[in-house]
Every structure is written in structure tokens, then in C-alpha cells.
Amino acid sequence: MEIDQILDNIFCMPDPSRLALKNCITEVSFPKGQVLIKANRIEKHIYFLKKE
């Protein structure tokens, strides 16, 4: 699934807004089982999970 499809599943937005958001997104990979967020902690990142 591509980032455009992921974003559309969350919220449909105008093209300029989508482009601005996509410019802030970086695709990263983590090993299976990696902890991305922890309880009682303010996170600095948001993650969109992409199923391969």
C-alpha cells in the first residue's frame, strides 16, 4: 500500500495539504517486534504501518 492510499484511508484532504504532509514523511523499516511507542511517554514521531 502506498502512502497516498494510507492517507486516503485516514482522511481525504486537498492535494496541496497532501503534498505538504508527504514532504514531511520518511519511510523507515524496523524489524518485526520492534517497540515503536512506549506507555507514559510523549512521542516525537507518528508511524503509519505499511503491510508488505
C-alpha distance matrix in Angstrom:
0.0 3.8 6.7 8.3 6.3 6.9 10.3 11.1 10.7 13.2 15.5 15.9 17.9 19.9 18.6 21.0 19.8 16.2 17.4 19.6 17.0 14.6 17.8 18.2 14.9 15.0 12.4 14.4 14.5 16.9 18.5 17.9 20.3 20.5 21.8 20.0 22.3 25.9 28.2 30.9 29.3 28.0 24.8 24.2 20.4 17.6 14.4 10.9 9.7 6.5 7.0 7.6
3.8 0.0 3.8 5.5 5.4 6.4 8.8 10.1 11.0 12.9 14.6 14.6 15.8 17.3 15.6 17.8 16.9 13.1 13.9 16.3 14.0 11.3 14.4 15.2 12.2 12.5 10.6 13.4 14.4 17.3 19.5 19.6 22.0 21.6 22.7 20.4 22.6 26.3 28.7 31.1 29.1 27.4 24.1 23.0 19.2 16.6 14.0 10.7 10.7 8.0 9.8 10.2
6.7 3.8 0.0 3.8 5.4 4.9 6.1 8.5 9.8 10.7 12.1 12.4 13.1 14.8 13.3 15.0 13.6 10.0 11.0 12.9 10.3 7.9 11.4 11.9 9.0 10.3 9.3 12.5 14.3 17.1 19.8 20.1 22.0 21.0 21.6 18.8 20.6 24.3 26.6 28.6 26.5 24.5 21.2 19.9 16.3 13.6 11.5 8.6 9.9 8.4 11.4 12.6
8.3 5.5 3.8 0.0 3.8 5.5 5.2 6.1 8.7 10.1 10.4 9.7 10.4 11.8 10.4 12.8 11.9 8.1 9.7 12.3 10.4 8.5 12.2 13.4 11.4 13.3 12.9 16.2 18.1 20.9 23.5 23.6 25.4 24.6 25.0 22.1 23.6 27.2 29.2 31.0 29.0 26.8 23.7 22.4 18.9 16.1 14.5 11.5 13.0 11.6 14.1 15.3
6.3 5.4 5.4 3.8 0.0 3.8 5.5 5.1 6.2 8.8 10.0 9.8 11.8 13.9 13.2 16.0 14.7 11.2 13.3 15.8 13.5 11.9 15.7 16.4 14.0 15.6 14.5 17.3 18.5 20.9 23.1 22.6 24.3 24.0 24.5 21.9 23.4 27.0 28.8 30.9 29.3 27.4 24.4 23.7 20.1 16.9 14.8 11.3 12.0 10.4 12.1 13.7
6.9 6.4 4.9 5.5 3.8 0.0 3.8 5.5 5.2 6.6 8.9 10.0 12.0 14.7 14.4 16.6 14.6 11.3 13.7 15.3 12.3 11.2 14.9 14.8 12.2 13.9 12.7 15.2 16.3 18.3 20.6 20.0 21.4 20.9 21.0 18.4 19.7 23.2 25.0 27.1 25.6 23.8 20.8 20.3 16.8 13.4 11.3 7.7 8.8 8.1 10.5 12.9
10.3 8.8 6.1 5.2 5.5 3.8 0.0 3.8 5.4 5.2 6.0 7.0 8.4 11.3 11.4 13.3 11.0 8.1 11.0 12.3 9.5 9.4 13.1 13.1 11.3 13.9 13.8 16.6 18.5 20.5 23.2 22.9 23.9 23.0 22.7 19.6 20.4 23.8 25.3 27.0 25.3 23.0 20.3 19.4 16.2 13.0 11.9 9.0 11.3 11.4 14.2 16.6
11.1 10.1 8.5 6.1 5.1 5.5 3.8 0.0 3.8 5.4 5.2 4.9 7.6 10.5 11.2 13.9 12.1 9.4 12.7 14.6 12.3 12.3 16.0 16.5 15.0 17.5 17.2 20.0 21.6 23.6 26.1 25.4 26.5 26.0 25.7 22.9 23.6 26.9 28.1 29.8 28.4 26.2 23.7 23.0 19.9 16.5 15.4 12.3 14.0 13.6 15.7 18.0
10.7 11.0 9.8 8.7 6.2 5.2 5.4 3.8 0.0 3.8 5.9 7.4 10.7 13.9 14.9 17.5 15.2 12.7 16.0 17.5 14.7 14.7 18.5 18.3 16.4 18.6 17.8 20.0 21.1 22.6 24.6 23.5 24.4 24.2 23.8 21.3 21.8 25.0 26.0 28.0 27.0 25.2 22.9 22.8 19.6 16.0 14.5 11.2 12.3 12.3 13.9 16.7
13.2 12.9 10.7 10.1 8.8 6.6 5.2 5.4 3.8 0.0 3.8 7.0 9.6 13.3 14.7 16.6 13.7 11.8 15.3 16.0 13.0 13.9 17.4 16.7 15.2 17.7 17.5 19.6 21.0 22.3 24.6 23.6 24.0 23.5 22.5 19.7 19.7 22.7 23.5 25.1 24.1 22.1 20.0 19.9 17.1 13.5 12.8 10.2 12.2 13.2 15.4 18.6
15.5 14.6 12.1 10.4 10.0 8.9 6.0 5.2 5.9 3.8 0.0 3.8 6.2 10.0 12.1 13.9 11.2 10.0 13.7 14.5 12.1 13.6 17.0 16.7 15.9 19.0 19.4 21.9 23.7 25.3 27.9 27.1 27.6 26.8 25.7 22.6 22.5 25.4 26.1 27.3 26.1 23.7 21.8 21.3 18.8 15.4 15.4 13.1 15.6 16.4 18.8 21.6
15.9 14.6 12.4 9.7 9.8 10.0 7.0 4.9 7.4 7.0 3.8 0.0 3.8 7.1 9.3 11.8 9.8 8.7 12.4 13.8 12.3 13.5 16.8 17.3 16.9 20.0 20.5 23.5 25.5 27.5 30.1 29.6 30.4 29.6 28.8 25.7 25.8 28.9 29.7 30.9 29.5 26.9 24.8 24.0 21.4 18.2 18.1 15.6 18.0 18.1 20.4 22.9
17.9 15.8 13.1 10.4 11.8 12.0 8.4 7.6 10.7 9.6 6.2 3.8 0.0 3.8 6.5 8.3 6.3 6.2 9.8 10.9 10.2 11.9 14.7 15.5 15.8 19.3 20.4 23.6 26.0 28.2 31.2 31.1 31.9 30.7 29.8 26.4 26.5 29.5 30.5 31.3 29.5 26.6 24.6 23.2 20.9 18.2 18.6 16.6 19.5 19.8 22.5 24.7
19.9 17.3 14.8 11.8 13.9 14.7 11.3 10.5 13.9 13.3 10.0 7.1 3.8 0.0 3.8 5.7 5.4 6.3 8.8 10.2 10.9 12.3 14.5 16.1 16.9 20.4 21.9 25.3 28.0 30.5 33.6 33.8 34.8 33.4 32.7 29.2 29.4 32.6 33.6 34.3 32.3 29.2 27.1 25.3 23.1 20.8 21.3 19.5 22.3 22.3 25.1 27.0
18.6 15.6 13.3 10.4 13.2 14.4 11.4 11.2 14.9 14.7 12.1 9.3 6.5 3.8 0.0 3.8 5.4 5.0 6.1 8.6 9.8 10.3 12.2 14.6 15.3 18.5 20.0 23.6 26.5 29.3 32.5 33.0 34.3 32.9 32.5 29.0 29.7 33.0 34.5 35.3 33.1 30.0 27.5 25.4 23.0 20.9 21.1 19.2 21.9 21.5 24.3 25.7
21.0 17.8 15.0 12.8 16.0 16.6 13.3 13.9 17.5 16.6 13.9 11.8 8.3 5.7 3.8 0.0 3.8 5.5 5.2 6.2 8.7 9.9 10.7 13.0 14.7 18.0 20.2 23.7 26.9 29.7 33.1 33.9 35.1 33.2 32.7 29.0 29.5 32.7 34.2 34.7 32.2 28.8 26.5 24.0 22.0 20.5 21.3 20.1 23.1 23.1 26.2 27.6
19.8 16.9 13.6 11.9 14.7 14.6 11.0 12.1 15.2 13.7 11.2 9.8 6.3 5.4 5.4 3.8 0.0 3.8 5.4 5.1 6.2 8.6 10.0 11.2 12.8 16.5 18.6 21.9 25.1 27.5 30.9 31.5 32.4 30.5 29.7 26.0 26.2 29.3 30.6 31.0 28.7 25.4 23.1 20.9 19.0 17.3 18.3 17.3 20.6 21.0 24.3 26.1
16.2 13.1 10.0 8.1 11.2 11.3 8.1 9.4 12.7 11.8 10.0 8.7 6.2 6.3 5.0 5.5 3.8 0.0 3.8 5.5 5.2 6.1 8.6 10.2 10.7 14.1 15.8 19.2 22.2 24.8 28.1 28.7 29.8 28.2 27.7 24.2 24.8 28.2 29.8 30.6 28.3 25.2 22.6 20.5 18.0 16.0 16.3 14.7 17.7 17.7 20.9 22.5
17.4 13.9 11.0 9.7 13.3 13.7 11.0 12.7 16.0 15.3 13.7 12.4 9.8 8.8 6.1 5.2 5.4 3.8 0.0 3.8 5.4 5.0 6.2 8.9 10.0 13.1 15.2 18.8 22.0 25.0 28.4 29.4 30.8 28.9 28.7 25.2 26.1 29.6 31.4 32.2 29.6 26.4 23.6 21.1 18.6 17.2 17.5 16.3 19.2 19.0 22.2 23.4
19.6 16.3 12.9 12.3 15.8 15.3 12.3 14.6 17.5 16.0 14.5 13.8 10.9 10.2 8.6 6.2 5.1 5.5 3.8 0.0 3.8 5.6 5.3 6.9 9.3 12.7 15.5 18.7 22.2 24.8 28.4 29.6 30.7 28.4 27.8 24.1 24.7 27.9 29.6 30.0 27.2 23.9 21.3 18.5 16.6 15.7 16.8 16.4 19.7 20.1 23.6 25.0
17.0 14.0 10.3 10.4 13.5 12.3 9.5 12.3 14.7 13.0 12.1 12.3 10.2 10.9 9.8 8.7 6.2 5.2 5.4 3.8 0.0 3.8 5.4 5.4 6.7 10.4 12.9 16.0 19.3 21.7 25.3 26.2 27.1 24.9 24.2 20.6 21.1 24.4 26.2 26.9 24.2 21.0 18.3 15.8 13.5 12.2 13.1 12.6 16.0 16.8 20.4 22.1
14.6 11.3 7.9 8.5 11.9 11.2 9.4 12.3 14.7 13.9 13.6 13.5 11.9 12.3 10.3 9.9 8.6 6.1 5.0 5.6 3.8 0.0 3.8 5.3 5.1 8.2 10.3 13.8 17.1 20.0 23.5 24.6 26.0 24.0 23.9 20.4 21.6 25.2 27.4 28.4 25.7 22.8 19.7 17.2 14.4 13.0 13.0 12.1 14.9 14.9 18.4 19.6
17.8 14.4 11.4 12.2 15.7 14.9 13.1 16.0 18.5 17.4 17.0 16.8 14.7 14.5 12.2 10.7 10.0 8.6 6.2 5.3 5.4 3.8 0.0 3.8 5.6 8.1 11.2 14.4 18.0 20.9 24.6 26.2 27.6 25.2 25.1 21.6 22.8 26.2 28.5 29.2 26.2 23.2 20.1 17.0 14.7 14.4 14.8 14.7 17.6 17.7 21.2 22.1
18.2 15.2 11.9 13.4 16.4 14.8 13.1 16.5 18.3 16.7 16.7 17.3 15.5 16.1 14.6 13.0 11.2 10.2 8.9 6.9 5.4 5.3 3.8 0.0 3.8 6.7 10.2 12.8 16.4 18.9 22.6 24.2 25.2 22.5 22.0 18.4 19.4 22.7 25.0 25.5 22.4 19.4 16.3 13.2 11.0 11.1 12.1 12.8 15.9 16.8 20.5 21.7
14.9 12.2 9.0 11.4 14.0 12.2 11.3 15.0 16.4 15.2 15.9 16.9 15.8 16.9 15.3 14.7 12.8 10.7 10.0 9.3 6.7 5.1 5.6 3.8 0.0 3.8 6.6 9.5 13.0 15.6 19.3 20.8 22.0 19.6 19.5 16.0 17.5 21.1 23.7 24.8 21.8 19.3 15.8 13.3 10.2 9.6 9.5 9.7 12.5 13.1 16.8 17.9
15.0 12.5 10.3 13.3 15.6 13.9 13.9 17.5 18.6 17.7 19.0 20.0 19.3 20.4 18.5 18.0 16.5 14.1 13.1 12.7 10.4 8.2 8.1 6.7 3.8 0.0 3.8 6.3 10.1 12.9 16.6 18.6 20.2 17.6 18.1 15.1 17.2 20.8 23.8 25.2 22.1 20.0 16.3 13.9 10.8 10.8 9.9 10.4 12.3 12.5 15.9 16.5
12.4 10.6 9.3 12.9 14.5 12.7 13.8 17.2 17.8 17.5 19.4 20.5 20.4 21.9 20.0 20.2 18.6 15.8 15.2 15.5 12.9 10.3 11.2 10.2 6.6 3.8 0.0 3.8 7.0 10.3 13.7 15.6 17.6 15.5 16.6 14.0 16.8 20.4 23.6 25.5 22.8 21.2 17.4 15.7 12.2 11.6 9.4 9.2 9.9 9.6 12.7 12.9
14.4 13.4 12.5 16.2 17.3 15.2 16.6 20.0 20.0 19.6 21.9 23.5 23.6 25.3 23.6 23.7 21.9 19.2 18.8 18.7 16.0 13.8 14.4 12.8 9.5 6.3 3.8 0.0 3.8 6.8 10.4 12.7 14.6 12.3 13.8 11.7 14.8 18.3 21.8 23.9 21.2 20.1 16.3 15.0 11.8 11.7 9.4 10.1 10.0 10.2 12.8 12.9
14.5 14.4 14.3 18.1 18.5 16.3 18.5 21.6 21.1 21.0 23.7 25.5 26.0 28.0 26.5 26.9 25.1 22.2 22.0 22.2 19.3 17.1 18.0 16.4 13.0 10.1 7.0 3.8 0.0 3.8 6.9 9.3 11.7 9.9 12.2 11.1 14.7 18.0 21.5 24.1 21.8 21.4 17.7 17.1 14.0 13.7 10.8 11.2 9.8 9.6 11.3 11.0
16.9 17.3 17.1 20.9 20.9 18.3 20.5 23.6 22.6 22.3 25.3 27.5 28.2 30.5 29.3 29.7 27.5 24.8 25.0 24.8 21.7 20.0 20.9 18.9 15.6 12.9 10.3 6.8 3.8 0.0 3.8 6.5 8.3 6.3 9.1 8.9 12.7 15.5 19.1 21.9 19.9 20.1 16.7 16.8 14.1 14.0 11.2 12.2 10.4 11.2 12.2 12.4
18.5 19.5 19.8 23.5 23.1 20.6 23.2 26.1 24.6 24.6 27.9 30.1 31.2 33.6 32.5 33.1 30.9 28.1 28.4 28.4 25.3 23.5 24.6 22.6 19.3 16.6 13.7 10.4 6.9 3.8 0.0 3.8 6.2 5.7 9.4 10.6 14.3 16.6 20.0 23.2 21.6 22.4 19.3 19.9 17.4 17.1 14.2 14.9 12.4 12.9 12.9 12.7
17.9 19.6 20.1 23.6 22.6 20.0 22.9 25.4 23.5 23.6 27.1 29.6 31.1 33.8 33.0 33.9 31.5 28.7 29.4 29.6 26.2 24.6 26.2 24.2 20.8 18.6 15.6 12.7 9.3 6.5 3.8 0.0 3.8 5.6 9.0 10.7 14.0 16.1 19.2 22.7 21.6 22.7 19.9 21.0 18.4 17.5 14.4 14.7 11.6 12.2 11.5 11.9
20.3 22.0 22.0 25.4 24.3 21.4 23.9 26.5 24.4 24.0 27.6 30.4 31.9 34.8 34.3 35.1 32.4 29.8 30.8 30.7 27.1 26.0 27.6 25.2 22.0 20.2 17.6 14.6 11.7 8.3 6.2 3.8 0.0 3.8 6.3 9.1 11.8 13.2 16.1 19.6 19.0 20.5 18.2 19.9 17.8 17.1 14.5 15.3 12.7 14.2 13.8 15.0
20.5 21.6 21.0 24.6 24.0 20.9 23.0 26.0 24.2 23.5 26.8 29.6 30.7 33.4 32.9 33.2 30.5 28.2 28.9 28.4 24.9 24.0 25.2 22.5 19.6 17.6 15.5 12.3 9.9 6.3 5.7 5.6 3.8 0.0 3.8 6.2 9.3 11.1 14.5 17.7 16.5 17.8 15.2 16.7 14.8 14.6 12.4 14.1 12.2 14.2 14.7 15.9
21.8 22.7 21.6 25.0 24.5 21.0 22.7 25.7 23.8 22.5 25.7 28.8 29.8 32.7 32.5 32.7 29.7 27.7 28.7 27.8 24.2 23.9 25.1 22.0 19.5 18.1 16.6 13.8 12.2 9.1 9.4 9.0 6.3 3.8 0.0 3.8 5.9 7.3 10.7 13.9 12.8 14.3 12.2 14.3 12.9 12.9 11.4 13.7 12.6 15.3 16.4 18.3
20.0 20.4 18.8 22.1 21.9 18.4 19.6 22.9 21.3 19.7 22.6 25.7 26.4 29.2 29.0 29.0 26.0 24.2 25.2 24.1 20.6 20.4 21.6 18.4 16.0 15.1 14.0 11.7 11.1 8.9 10.6 10.7 9.1 6.2 3.8 0.0 3.8 6.9 10.4 13.2 11.4 12.0 9.2 10.9 9.1 9.1 8.0 10.8 10.5 13.7 15.5 17.7
22.3 22.6 20.6 23.6 23.4 19.7 20.4 23.6 21.8 19.7 22.5 25.8 26.5 29.4 29.7 29.5 26.2 24.8 26.1 24.7 21.1 21.6 22.8 19.4 17.5 17.2 16.8 14.8 14.7 12.7 14.3 14.0 11.8 9.3 5.9 3.8 0.0 3.8 6.9 9.5 8.0 8.9 6.9 9.7 8.9 9.0 9.2 12.2 12.6 16.2 18.1 20.7
25.9 26.3 24.3 27.2 27.0 23.2 23.8 26.9 25.0 22.7 25.4 28.9 29.5 32.6 33.0 32.7 29.3 28.2 29.6 27.9 24.4 25.2 26.2 22.7 21.1 20.8 20.4 18.3 18.0 15.5 16.6 16.1 13.2 11.1 7.3 6.9 3.8 0.0 3.8 6.6 6.0 8.4 8.1 11.5 11.8 12.3 12.9 15.9 16.2 19.7 21.4 24.0
28.2 28.7 26.6 29.2 28.8 25.0 25.3 28.1 26.0 23.5 26.1 29.7 30.5 33.6 34.5 34.2 30.6 29.8 31.4 29.6 26.2 27.4 28.5 25.0 23.7 23.8 23.6 21.8 21.5 19.1 20.0 19.2 16.1 14.5 10.7 10.4 6.9 3.8 0.0 3.8 5.5 8.5 9.6 13.4 14.1 14.3 15.3 18.1 18.6 22.3 23.9 26.7
30.9 31.1 28.6 31.0 30.9 27.1 27.0 29.8 28.0 25.1 27.3 30.9 31.3 34.3 35.3 34.7 31.0 30.6 32.2 30.0 26.9 28.4 29.2 25.5 24.8 25.2 25.5 23.9 24.1 21.9 23.2 22.7 19.6 17.7 13.9 13.2 9.5 6.6 3.8 0.0 3.8 6.9 9.4 13.1 14.8 15.6 17.3 20.4 21.4 25.1 27.0 29.9
29.3 29.1 26.5 29.0 29.3 25.6 25.3 28.4 27.0 24.1 26.1 29.5 29.5 32.3 33.1 32.2 28.7 28.3 29.6 27.2 24.2 25.7 26.2 22.4 21.8 22.1 22.8 21.2 21.8 19.9 21.6 21.6 19.0 16.5 12.8 11.4 8.0 6.0 5.5 3.8 0.0 3.8 6.1 9.5 11.6 13.1 15.2 18.5 19.9 23.6 25.8 28.5
28.0 27.4 24.5 26.8 27.4 23.8 23.0 26.2 25.2 22.1 23.7 26.9 26.6 29.2 30.0 28.8 25.4 25.2 26.4 23.9 21.0 22.8 23.2 19.4 19.3 20.0 21.2 20.1 21.4 20.1 22.4 22.7 20.5 17.8 14.3 12.0 8.9 8.4 8.5 6.9 3.8 0.0 3.8 6.7 9.2 10.9 13.7 17.1 19.1 22.7 25.4 28.1
24.8 24.1 21.2 23.7 24.4 20.8 20.3 23.7 22.9 20.0 21.8 24.8 24.6 27.1 27.5 26.5 23.1 22.6 23.6 21.3 18.3 19.7 20.1 16.3 15.8 16.3 17.4 16.3 17.7 16.7 19.3 19.9 18.2 15.2 12.2 9.2 6.9 8.1 9.6 9.4 6.1 3.8 0.0 3.8 5.6 7.6 10.3 13.9 16.0 19.4 22.3 24.8
24.2 23.0 19.9 22.4 23.7 20.3 19.4 23.0 22.8 19.9 21.3 24.0 23.2 25.3 25.4 24.0 20.9 20.5 21.1 18.5 15.8 17.2 17.0 13.2 13.3 13.9 15.7 15.0 17.1 16.8 19.9 21.0 19.9 16.7 14.3 10.9 9.7 11.5 13.4 13.1 9.5 6.7 3.8 0.0 3.8 7.1 10.2 13.8 16.3 19.4 22.6 24.8
20.4 19.2 16.3 18.9 20.1 16.8 16.2 19.9 19.6 17.1 18.8 21.4 20.9 23.1 23.0 22.0 19.0 18.0 18.6 16.6 13.5 14.4 14.7 11.0 10.2 10.8 12.2 11.8 14.0 14.1 17.4 18.4 17.8 14.8 12.9 9.1 8.9 11.8 14.1 14.8 11.6 9.2 5.6 3.8 0.0 3.8 6.6 10.1 12.7 15.7 19.0 21.2
17.6 16.6 13.6 16.1 16.9 13.4 13.0 16.5 16.0 13.5 15.4 18.2 18.2 20.8 20.9 20.5 17.3 16.0 17.2 15.7 12.2 13.0 14.4 11.1 9.6 10.8 11.6 11.7 13.7 14.0 17.1 17.5 17.1 14.6 12.9 9.1 9.0 12.3 14.3 15.6 13.1 10.9 7.6 7.1 3.8 0.0 3.8 6.9 9.9 13.0 16.3 18.9
14.4 14.0 11.5 14.5 14.8 11.3 11.9 15.4 14.5 12.8 15.4 18.1 18.6 21.3 21.1 21.3 18.3 16.3 17.5 16.8 13.1 13.0 14.8 12.1 9.5 9.9 9.4 9.4 10.8 11.2 14.2 14.4 14.5 12.4 11.4 8.0 9.2 12.9 15.3 17.3 15.2 13.7 10.3 10.2 6.6 3.8 0.0 3.8 6.2 9.3 12.6 15.2
10.9 10.7 8.6 11.5 11.3 7.7 9.0 12.3 11.2 10.2 13.1 15.6 16.6 19.5 19.2 20.1 17.3 14.7 16.3 16.4 12.6 12.1 14.7 12.8 9.7 10.4 9.2 10.1 11.2 12.2 14.9 14.7 15.3 14.1 13.7 10.8 12.2 15.9 18.1 20.4 18.5 17.1 13.9 13.8 10.1 6.9 3.8 0.0 3.8 6.4 9.8 12.7
9.7 10.7 9.9 13.0 12.0 8.8 11.3 14.0 12.3 12.2 15.6 18.0 19.5 22.3 21.9 23.1 20.6 17.7 19.2 19.7 16.0 14.9 17.6 15.9 12.5 12.3 9.9 10.0 9.8 10.4 12.4 11.6 12.7 12.2 12.6 10.5 12.6 16.2 18.6 21.4 19.9 19.1 16.0 16.3 12.7 9.9 6.2 3.8 0.0 3.8 6.5 9.5
6.5 8.0 8.4 11.6 10.4 8.1 11.4 13.6 12.3 13.2 16.4 18.1 19.8 22.3 21.5 23.1 21.0 17.7 19.0 20.1 16.8 14.9 17.7 16.8 13.1 12.5 9.6 10.2 9.6 11.2 12.9 12.2 14.2 14.2 15.3 13.7 16.2 19.7 22.3 25.1 23.6 22.7 19.4 19.4 15.7 13.0 9.3 6.4 3.8 0.0 3.8 6.3
7.0 9.8 11.4 14.1 12.1 10.5 14.2 15.7 13.9 15.4 18.8 20.4 22.5 25.1 24.3 26.2 24.3 20.9 22.2 23.6 20.4 18.4 21.2 20.5 16.8 15.9 12.7 12.8 11.3 12.2 12.9 11.5 13.8 14.7 16.4 15.5 18.1 21.4 23.9 27.0 25.8 25.4 22.3 22.6 19.0 16.3 12.6 9.8 6.5 3.8 0.0 3.8
7.6 10.2 12.6 15.3 13.7 12.9 16.6 18.0 16.7 18.6 21.6 22.9 24.7 27.0 25.7 27.6 26.1 22.5 23.4 25.0 22.1 19.6 22.1 21.7 17.9 16.5 12.9 12.9 11.0 12.4 12.7 11.9 15.0 15.9 18.3 17.7 20.7 24.0 26.7 29.9 28.5 28.1 24.8 24.8 21.2 18.9 15.2 12.7 9.5 6.3 3.8 0.0
